[in-house]
Amino acid sequence: MVEVVLTADDLRLADEMNHLYGAKAKEDLSDNEVEFLRLFMVKNRSEACVRKLKLLIKLYRQEKRFLTAKGKTENMLKRERSGF
């Protein structure tokens, strides 16, 4: 069985998520954000913990891609409406 580890890219995104979620008010955090912060603070992570972290990081990565694509689409629509 292959050991599950966090890659350098995972760790970079996890650090970004930690800063983003850590700056939010506790009442404004979603369940996934609370779970990420809880798991990220664990020092000796089990394989199950690492798998959950990787899943939450994957969701964050997909959300970033979606928001980027949405922003590009909105900008294209604005340019088309204004006639360049």
Secondary structure, 3 states (H helix, E strand, C coil): CCCCCCCHHHHHHHHHHHHHHHHCCHHHCCHHHHHHHHHHCCCCCCHHHHHHHHHHHHHHHHHHHHHHHHHHHHHHHHHHHHCC
